[in-house]
Amino acid sequence: MTALANTGFYRQDKAGKTLILACPEKGAPELVYFGLALPFDTPSENVYLAMQSGVPQAMLEEPPRLSLLPEAGRGWLQSPAVEVTALDRPTWAAVWSLDKVVEQNLGFSVYLSDAVAELAVCLNIALLESGVLSQKITLTNNGTTQMNVERLACTLPVPEYFTERMGFYGRWCQEFQQERSSWQSTWLQENRQGRNSHANFPCVIVGEEGFDELKGTVIGAHLAWSGNHRIKADYTILGHRFIQAEALYLPGEMVLQPNASISTPEFLASVSDQGLNAMSQAFHREARTRLQLSKPRPVHLNTWEAFYFEHDLESLKALADAAAEVGVERYILDDGWFKGRDHDQAALGDWFVDNKKYPDGLMPLIQHVKDLGMEFGLWFEPEMLNPDSDLFRDHPEWALQLPQYEAVLGRYQLVLNLANPDAYAYIRERLLSLLSEYPIDYIKWDMNREYTQPGSDIHPEAHAQVLALYGLLKEINDAFPQLEIESCASGGARVDFGILNYTKRFWASDCNDALERSVIQRGFSYFFPPEVMGAHIGPDQSHTTSRKHDVTFRAGTAMLGHLGIEWNLLEANQEQKQTLRRWLSHYKALRNISHTGRNWRLPSADGRAQTQWALNQDGVAGFAVYSQLAMPKQAQPLPVRFPGLIAEQTYEITILEHSALGGHLMKTPPSWWGQSLTLNGATLSNIGLQLPIIDPEALILLTIQAVSATEKN
């Protein structure tokens, strides 16, 4: 019974999940269990004992345990949780002792210290109401001299039988591309771009061999941080497997003074034994808890692809008229409204209304928009400045750039150093002044370049920049609680739960090509619900790919998120406008289902099609968008099965919209097509529905609605 000596056990149950910790007096806390709920009378001590292994030959007499704070000082030879250096004491190989465990409203705070290293840590760990596991570590310098923090990482042990890993890669206009591999070696992702970037979404998914959307045990892990990060999935020769996640500090960036503390970003994890969809649904619940949306997500119209920098008041008003006519509910004026902003090479930082384009200010346009019954939004890029700007000419020292070197430009821009109190005060005043002067309901907050040499003297300040950004967003939200802010970074280069604490929407990609968007949006959905995903109907020809799609394919793809329009409707013909009216009406009728209900990614037999299925929480109303992305490998698609329905309940299937059905692929449609069809939930879930054969880059929108016995008769 040595393993139980001087060890306390702590358990939490929430949302069908169980968390069990073991906290020894000497050593770091261990994760005994994180998974589906165990019976309440399960002895935690016996679960812990059942996990203990023998001591192999040719190893330490007491092999190091995989804990939630792996300790180099106790022989842990992989990456430890804490790496610190000091000149007057050995801080780099800490050995933790338990001080106390405090039970919180949710979870536990575990306090530990090392008297020799003069360090203290607090691990906050909890099962949130959503069933998502949250971790955060705070490190305190108890010494009398400063120390450098090299690393501070959260660690999550995962089951030894998890042998497959899934993640995401990408670039501008191709974010959230999936990649998957066998997990038999160290996997490491490092991001040093300042924002978390198009290529390095801060997550990893691991699971048992063969997991898919609907089956298998998986854990998805995400670091809620909008800056530099490091994520690792690793294993040991003892068979331990674990994930570590941390903010990545640049050399010498984190100097901790005596009695000062530093905390990790929040590290989130979701476990599922029913595949990736159930994992995602827990993250969706957590996002909704943080969002606390008070109204349906309004249909957007954004002016960027309509006019770019060519702002003409009468044309902008005419576009607002056309938008209101088809059912738009929010109008956003994009880049080009402030003084000197006639192209992308000047004026960022000079946040004053351009009196040449708007001689009477923005109010005439805003009033026109609001008289049409729409909300008004405005584009900003507050974290940036152009060298060709009054702001830079007056304050070149406010750029986040080492002054000893020639500045490195990106998109003709530099980064404004928000960690500089004077620069922060300037941009804060400009934003609050404009938001006070004008009735602005919404901000599209853009951020269009990475950090290079992010410092203002000789020290890195990338981490401080992100914290200052969070502080600025918090101040704006506190001052204008009804305001909504969208996080955009050349599309999806800053998408994470950290900035979601301050924003209500993400622009998932600058690419509005519906075919590309089908993949991007599917990847986005693994961690975020559809109501935070900006998804817009672009023009006939995509400005990023030159590909052309009809309105149905573009609109049906945008239905899967927070729908908007990025198209000059003054160029749309009457037939296109009529089609838009129908689709916007469908969106308004169905958005509550996908934005508050459960969402599934349904697999296709050959990977050439995809189905997105949304069902309300009661299981009585749902809708699906079936998208044929490429030519199918077989002559016709396999039936689509719809999970989550009530087995005994009768449902009616209705086709709301579909792409043209040509005779070149299909002589006749399925026999049920064109008539009312009712089936019970068990049939729809287990057998499914045969859909017509449609062209590549085409789709079908259908609803499945419960009907009463009276309606059946």
N, C-alpha and C positions, 0 to 999 in steps of 0.2 A: 504493500500500500504506500510505498515511498512517493509515488507520483501525486498522492493526495495530501501529503504532509504540508501543513501551513499554506493551503490553497483554498481560496474562496471562489464560489461559483455564483454567477449572476445570469439571470434569464429574462428575456423580454419577448412577448408575443404581440404581433400586430399584422393585420391584413392577411391572415393565413400563412404567416411566416414566423419562424422561431430563431432567436439569437441567443447563444449561450457563450459566456466568457469564463475563462479560468484565470484567476489573478493570484499568483504565488507571492509570498512575501519577498522572495529574492528572485528577480527576473521580471521580464516584461509580460503583459497580459497575452493570453493565447485565445485564438478563436476556436472554441470547441465545436460550434455548429452554427451555420447560417444556411437555412433552407426552408422547405415546406414544413408547416407546423407539426411538431411532435406532440403526442399526448401529454396533457398537463402533469400526469403523475410520473413522467419519465425521469429517473434519477440522473441529474446532470453529472454527478460524480462517476456513475457507471458508464455513461457515454464517453467521458474523458478517459476512463481506464481502458475502454475497448479500443481506443485510438492509439494506445501506447505500443511502441515497437521494441524489439530487442536491440542490443548493441552489437553492430557488426564488428568483425575483426578489422585490424589495421586502421582504426579510427580513434578519435578522442575517447577517453574513458566515459565521458558523458556528452554524447553528441549534442550540438546546439539545437534548441527547439526553434521551429518556425513560429515566431510570435507576431503580434501586431506591431511590435517595435523591435525588429531584429537587432541583436546586440553584437557588435564586433568584439567587445570585451569578453564575451562568453564563448567565443569560438565560431561565431557565425561568419562564414567565409564567402558568402555572396554579398550583395550590396546591403549595408545596414540602413536603418531608418534615419539615423542622425550622423552627419559628418561635420565636425566642428574643429577648428584649430585655434589655439591660444598660445601665447609665449610663456606663460607662467604655470601651466598645469596641463596634464594629459587629458584633453577633451575628446580626442579622436577615437577612443575605444571605450565608450561609456558602458557601465554596468548598472542596470537599474534595480532599485529597491522600491517596494510599494509603500506609499505614504497613506493613501486612503482611496476608497471608492465611494463616490457620491451618486445616488440614484436621482435622476432628473425626471421631469415630466415625460420626456421621451429619452430612454436610454440611460447611459452612464458616463460619468466623468471619472477617469482613472488617473490619479496623481502619482507620479514617480519621481525619484531623484537619484543623483549620484554625488555623494559628498566629496569624493576625491576630485572629480571633474568639475564640481561646483555648477552642476546643471540640474534643471528640473523640467519635466515634461508633463503635459496633461493631454490625455487621449479622450476626446469626446466621440462616443460611438452610440448610434441609435438606429432602431428600426423606425422609420417615419410612418405617418398615417397611411401613406401610399403603399407600404411594404418595401420601399427602397431603403437600403442600408446607407447610412451617412457616417463618414469618419472625418475627423479634423484633429490635427496635432498642434499644440502650442509649446514652444521651447522657450525657456527663460534662462538668462545668464545670471547665476547666483554669485559669480565671482566679483572681484574688485577691479578687473581689467577687461578691456574689450576683447571680443573674439570674432572670428570670421566664420560664418555659416556657409559651408560648401553645399550641403544637401540637407533637406528635411522632407522625408517621403512617407506617405501612407502606404501600408502593406495590407493586402487581402489574400490570405491563403485560399486556395480553391481545391476541389477534389482531385486526387491523384489520377483518376480515370479520365480527366479532361485532356484530350489529346488533339483537339482541333481548335484553330484560332481563326477569327474573322476580324477584319478591320476595313478601313476606308483610305483611299488615296484620291488625288484629283489635281485639278489646276483651274485657272480662271475659266469659267463657263463649262466646266465639267467637274463640279464638286461631288462629293459623297459617292464615289465609284467603289463598288465592293471588291474586296479581294479576300481569298481564303486559302489556308494552307494547313498541313499537318503541323502540330506543335510539339516538336521533339528537340528543339534547340532554343537558345535565348532569342527572343524577339525584342527589339528596342526601337522606339520612336522618339526622336528629339526634334524639337521645334525651337528655332532661334529667330523667328521673324517678327517678334514683338506682339503681333496678334496671333491667334492660333492657326491662321492661314488656310488657303484652299486645299493644301496637300495634307495637312496634319491635324485633322479633327481629333480632339483629345479623348480617345476611347479605345477600348479593345473588348472583343467578345470571345469567350472561350467556352468549350463544351465537350460533351462526349462525342465520340466518333459518329458521324452521320446525322447530327442534329440538323433540323431544317425549320421552316417557318411554323410548322404545326406539331412537331414532336421532338423529343430529346431534352436532356437537361443542359442548361446553359446559364452562364453568368455574363451580363454586360456591365462593364465598368467605365465610368466617365469622370474626368477631372473638371470640376466647375471653375474654370480659369480661362481668362481671355488673353493670355500672354504666352511667354516662353514656357515650355513644359517638357517633361520627360516621362514616358510611360514604358514600362518593361513587363513582359510576361516571361517568367523564367522557371527553372526547375533545378533541383539539387540531386546529388548522387544517392541521397537517401530516398528519393522519390517525391519529395515535397514539390508542389507547384504553387506559384503565387504570382500576383500582379502588384507592381509598385507604381505609384503615380505621384508626381511632384511638380511644383513650379521650378523651372530651371533657372538657376542664378548664374549670371555672367561672372567671370573671375573678379573677386574682390567686391562684388556688388552688395552683399549682405554683411554688414559690420554691426554686431550686436553689443551695445554698451552695457555696463553693469546695471543689473535689475531690469533691463529691457527684455521684451518678448517678441517673438515672431511666430506667425501661424501659417500652416499650410492652407491652400485652398480646400474647399470641401471635396471629398472623394465619394462618389455615389456608385452603388452597385445594385443590380436587380437580378434575382435568381428565378428560374422557371424550370418546371419539368414538362412543359407543354410547348417547347420550342421557342422560336424568336418572337412570335407575336405576343405571347403572354409576358415575356420579358419587356417588350416595348410598351405594353399597356400599363405596366407599373410605372415606367418613366413618364408616360402620358399623364397618369394620375398625379404624379409629383409635380409636373409642370403646371397642371391646372390649379393645384393647391397654391402655388406661388403666384400665378397670374391673377387669380381672383377677378376674372372678367365679369363685368356688370351688364353687358349688352351683347347682342349678336354682332358678329364681325362684319362690318359694312363693306359693300362692294367699293373697291378703289378705282380711281382713274389717276394715273401718273403722267405728267406731261412730257417726260424726257424724250421718248422715242417719237413723239409728235413734233416737237419744235427744237429740241436740243437747246442751244443758247439763243436762238432767234425768238426773243420774247416780244410779242406785239399784243397790246392789251385787247384789242378787238378780236383778234384771232383766239386768244385765250378765253375770252368770254364766249365766243362761238363754240369752242370746244366744250366748255362747261354746259352750254345749252344742249349740245348733242349727247353729252354724258347723261344729263338728267333725263333726257328723252328715252334712253334705253334702260334706265333704272339704276344708275350709279348713285352711291350714297356718300362718297368721300372723294374730294378733289385735291390732289397734291401738286403744288407748284415745285418743280424740280430745279436743278442747277441753272444759274444764269440771271437771278433776280437782284443780285447785289452789285455795288458800284464797280465798274471796270471789268465785269465778268462777261466778256464777249467770246471767250474761248477758254481752253483748259490750261493756259500757260500763265495766267495772272489772276490776282485779286483775292485768292483764298486768304482769309484772315481779316479782310476789310468788310465786316458784316454790317453794312449800312445799305439801305434800299437804294438802288440805282435810280436817280431822279431823271435820267434821260429816258429810260424805259418806262418808269412809273413816276411821272411828274407830280402826281397827287398821292404818292405812296402806294402801298398794297391794298388800301382799304376799298377802292372801287372794285377791284377784282374779288376781294373777299366778300364784300357785300353782295355782289352779283351771284357768287357761288352759294351763299347762305340763303339768298332770296329764292333760289331754285330748290332749297330743301336739303342741300348737301353740307357736310362738314368740310373744313379747310385744313390742309396740311402744307408744310413747308420743308424744303430740303436744306440741310446744313452739312458742313464738314468741319466741325469745330476743332478737331485735333490737328489740323493741317494749316500750312501757310505756303504761299508762293514766294520765291525770291523777288518776283515782280509784284510787290504789294506794298502799300503804305506801312502796314504793320511790320514787315521785315526791314524796310528801310529805316524805320524808327527804332526797332528793337531786334537787331540781328542776333543778339545774345539770347533771345527767347527760343531759338531753334534747338531741338533735341539733336545736337550734332557736336562732336568734339571740335572745339575751335582751333586746335593745332593743325587740323587737316582741311583740305578742300572738301566742301560739302558734297555729299553723294545725293543726287536727285532721283526721285522716282515719280513718274507722271508729272514732271516739272514741279514737284512738291518737296517740301521739307515737313518734318513733324514739329508741332508746337509743343514745347516742354511744359506739360501740365504740372509737373513737380516743382516748377519755378513759381513761387507764390504770386509774383507780379503778372506772369503770363496767365496763370489760373484766374486771377482776379479780373483781368481784362476779358477773357472769353466768358466768364460767368456773368459779368455785367452786360455784355452784348446780348447774350442769350436771354437773360431775365428781362432786359429792356425791351427787346422785340416781342417777347411773349406777353409782356404787360401792355405794350402799345396796341397789339393786334389780337383779335380773337382766334388764336391758332389752336386747333384741336389735336394736331398730330405733327410729329417731327419725323422725317426720314433722316436718320443720323448716319452719315456715310463716313467711311475711313478707307482711303484708297492707296495706301502704300505701306510697305514694311519699314521696320526700324533698321537703320545702319549706324554704327558707332553711337548708340543711344546714350549720350552723356552731355554734360554742359561744362565740366572742368576736366578732370582726369578720371572720374569714377563712372561706372555704368549706372544708368537710371531706368532701365527697361521695366523693372518690377515696380518702381515708384510711379512710373507713368500709368500703369494699369490701375494701381490703387487710387491715383488721383482722378482717373477717368470715372471709376466707380463713385468716388466722392462727389464729383460734379453731377453725374446722373442722379444721385440721391438728392442733392440740393434742388435740382430742377423738379424732380417728382414731388418733393415735399412742398415746394412753392406752388406747383400747379398739379394738384392731385388728379384732376380729370384729364390731363394731357396724356396721350399715348406716344411712345417712342419706338421707332423701328430701328433695329440694329442691322446696318448694311455695311459691308466692307468689300467693295468691288464684287458684290454678290455675297457668297457664303463663307468669307474668310474669317468671320468672327461670330461663330455660332456655338454657344455653350450655356450651361446652367448658371455660370457666374454672372454673365451680363443679362441673362434672363431675369435675374432678381431686380433689374432696373428697367427692363424693356418689355414690350408686349408683342413683338413681331420680329421675325427674321426675313431678310431678303435672301432666299436660298441660293440664287444664282443670277448673274446678269444675263444669262441665256434664257430667252423666251421661246426658243425652238421647242415645240411640244414633244418631239421625239426624244431630244436630249433631256428635256425636263422629266420625262417618264422615269428615267433612271435616277436622275438627281433627287427627285422628290421621294422616290422609294428609299434611297439611302438615308435621306434626311429623317424619314419616319421611324427609324429604329430607336431614336432617342427622344423625338419631339412630336407632339400631336399636330394634327393638320391646321388647327386654328392659329398657330404661330408661324406658319409657313406661307410667306407671300408667294402667290402663284398667279401670274398675269397672262391675259390673252394678248399676244403680240400682234403685229401687223401681218398681212398676207405673206410677206417674205421676211424671214428672220434676219435681223441686222447682224447677228453673230455667226450664222451658218449659211445664209442665203437660201436656205431650204424653204419650200412653200408648203403650207398646209391649209385645208379649208377651216372655216370657222368652227365646225363641229368638233374636229380633233383638237383644235386649240382650246376651245371652251371646256370640253370634257376633261382635258388634262388639268386645266386650272380649277375645276370643281373640287379637286382633291386636296386643296389647301384653303388659304384665305384668299378668295378670288379677287382679282383686279383686272384692269385693262391698261395696256401700255401701247396704244395704237391711236393714230390720228383719226378719230371717228369722222372728221370732216371729209375724209377720203373714202369712207365706207359707203357702199351702195345700199339701197333700201332693203334688198333681200338680206344682206349681211346684218343690217341693223335689226331687222325682224328676228333673225336667228339669235342675235345677241339678246334681245328682249326675252325670248323664251328661255335661254340658258340662265340669264340672271334671275329670272323668276324661279327656275328649278333650284338654283343655288340658295335663294332666300327661303324656299320651302323646305330644303333638306339640310341646311347648314347646321341646324341644331343637333341633327343626328350625328354627324361626323365630328362636330366640335365639342360635344359633351358625352358622346357615346363611346363604344369600343370600336377599334379599327383593326382590320386584318390585311396583311399582304398574302394573297392566295397564290400558290405556286401554279405554274403551267407545266404540261407534260414535257415540252421541248425547250422551254426558256424563251420562246419567241413571242409570248403574250404575257400579260399580267392582269390580275384583277385586284382592285382595291375595294374592300367590302367594309361598310360602316353599319353598325346596328346600335339602336338606342339602348340605354341601360335596362329598360324593361323587356327587351327582346321582342318587341311587337312591331317595330318599323325599322327598315333598313334600306340602303341603296348600294348599288355596285356600279363601278365603271370598269368594263372589260375593254382592254386596249390590245389590239393586234399590232405589235411593234415591227415584226418582220414576217416574211413568208413562213408559214408553218412547215414543219418537217413531215407531218402526216397530212392526209387529205382533208381531214376536218379536226377541229379541236375536241378534246375530251370534255365531258360535262364539268361544269364549275359547281363545286360543293360549297355551301354557305354555313359556316360554323356559328354556334351561339344561339340558334333558334330554339324555341320551345317545342319539344318533340310532338306533343298532342295538338298544338295550335295549328289551325288552318290559315294559310297565307295566300294572298293574291299577288301574282307577278304581273307587273305593268312595264311595258317598254315606253320610256319617255322620249328618248332620242336615239338615233343611230346614224352612222355614216351610210352613204349610198351602198345598196346591195346590188352589185353588178352580176351579170350572168357568166362572166369569164372564169369565176372560181366555183360557182354554185348554181346548179340548174334550178333547184327549188329549195326554199328554206325549210327548217324543221317543221313538223306537222302542227305544232302548237302555235307557231308564229302567227301573229295577226288576230288571235282570239284570246279571250279571257282564260287564264289558267290558274287553278288553285291546287295547292299541295300542302301537306302538313310539314311541320318543321323537321321531323325525323327524315322524311324523304329528301327534302332540300339539303339537309346537312350530310346525309350518308350516301345518297345516290346522286343528287345534283340536278343540274339543268343543262341541256344541250343547246348551245348557242349557234347562230348561223356562221357560215364561213364568210369572213370579211377580208377586205384588202389590207395589206400592210399600211400602217399609219392611219388606222381607222379605229372606231370604238363604238360601244353600246352603253347607254345609261338605262338602268332598270331599277325599279323599286320593288320591295317585297314587304307587303303590309298585312298585318293580322286582320282577319275578318271574323265577325261574330256569327253565331249559328243563324241568326235572323238574316244577316246579309247573304249567307250561303244559300239560304232558301229563296 
